[in-house]
Amino acid sequence: MFIKLLKSKLHRARVTGAKLHYPGSIRIDSDLLEAAGILPYEFILIADIDNGNRLETYAVPAKAGSRQIEILGASAHLIGKNDTIIIMGFGYFTPDEAREHKPKVIVLDENNKIVKRSSYARR
């Protein structure tokens, strides 16, 4: 049996743009993807801190260093430019792996610059 756990997240990312007429996804600075351990085209969950909307999509890499977080496609009806969001990646773990797993947390400022890197502590 496998257990689905939070693998990593980009916390408090600022949306830099939203394009409605585009095949759906989210474009994310590839440096930020790497920092969080999220792979290009990986399934992700997004939570909008400003309005409470949640959606599932996949991560598309943007130019490294661009600090770009751009909502693409129908998701632009739910999340807009300048919204603050949480981008979460998940993984499947065996029970033994799950007991030792610590999600990677990357906290961003209002310009999508990394201000803190951490892991959740085990209780």
C-alpha positions in Angstrom: 0.0 0.0 0.0 1.1 3.5 -0.7 0.2 6.7 1.1 -0.1 10.1 -0.7 1.8 12.8 1.2 2.8 16.4 0.6 6.2 16.2 -1.1 7.0 19.9 -1.5 5.4 23.4 -1.8 6.0 26.9 -2.9 4.4 29.0 -0.2 3.0 32.5 -0.8 3.9 32.6 -4.5 2.6 35.8 -6.2 0.9 35.3 -9.6 2.6 37.5 -12.2 0.1 37.0 -15.0 -3.0 35.1 -16.1 -3.8 34.2 -19.7 -7.3 32.8 -20.3 -6.9 31.7 -23.9 -4.2 29.1 -23.5 -4.2 25.4 -23.0 -4.5 25.1 -19.2 -1.6 24.8 -16.7 0.7 27.1 -14.7 4.0 28.4 -15.8 6.6 28.6 -13.0 10.2 29.8 -12.9 12.3 26.7 -13.4 14.6 27.8 -10.6 11.6 27.7 -8.2 10.5 24.4 -9.5 14.0 23.0 -8.9 14.1 24.5 -5.4 10.8 22.8 -4.5 11.6 19.5 -6.2 8.7 19.8 -8.6 9.4 18.4 -12.0 8.2 19.9 -15.3 4.7 18.7 -16.1 4.2 17.3 -12.6 0.7 17.2 -11.3 0.2 19.9 -8.7 -2.5 21.4 -6.5 -2.8 25.2 -6.2 -4.6 27.0 -3.3 -5.4 30.7 -3.7 -4.8 32.4 -0.4 -6.8 35.5 -1.5 -10.1 33.9 -2.5 -9.9 30.3 -1.3 -10.1 28.7 -4.7 -8.3 25.4 -5.3 -7.4 23.7 -8.5 -5.4 20.8 -9.9 -3.1 21.3 -12.9 0.5 20.6 -14.0 3.6 22.7 -13.8 5.2 24.1 -17.0 8.7 25.5 -16.6 9.3 29.2 -17.3 12.7 30.9 -17.9 15.1 30.4 -14.9 15.4 33.5 -12.8 12.3 35.1 -14.3 10.3 34.7 -11.0 7.3 34.1 -13.3 4.2 32.4 -11.9 1.6 32.6 -14.7 -1.9 31.0 -14.6 -2.8 29.6 -18.0 -6.2 28.6 -19.5 -9.5 28.2 -17.7 -7.7 28.4 -14.3 -7.5 32.1 -15.0 -11.2 32.3 -14.1 -10.3 31.1 -10.5 -6.9 32.7 -9.9 -5.8 36.2 -11.1 -2.7 38.3 -11.5 -1.3 39.4 -8.1 -3.1 36.7 -6.2 -1.0 34.9 -3.5 -1.0 31.2 -3.9 0.4 27.9 -2.5 1.7 25.4 -5.1 1.8 21.9 -3.7 3.4 18.7 -5.2 2.6 15.3 -3.8 4.2 11.8 -3.8 3.3 8.3 -3.0 5.2 6.7 -0.2 5.3 3.3 1.6 4.3 3.4 5.2 8.0 3.2 6.2 9.0 6.0 3.9 6.0 8.1 5.1 7.2 7.9 8.7 10.5 9.5 7.7 9.4 11.9 5.0 9.7 15.6 5.6 8.1 17.8 2.9 10.3 20.6 1.4 8.8 24.0 1.9 10.0 27.0 -0.1 8.7 30.4 1.2 8.6 33.3 -1.3 8.3 37.0 -0.9 5.9 39.3 -2.9 8.4 39.2 -5.8 8.8 35.4 -5.8 12.2 35.5 -4.3 13.1 32.7 -2.0 13.2 33.9 1.6 13.2 30.6 3.5 13.8 26.9 2.8 12.7 24.4 5.4 11.0 21.1 6.0 8.1 20.2 8.3 9.5 18.8 11.6 8.4 15.3 12.7 6.3 15.2 15.8 
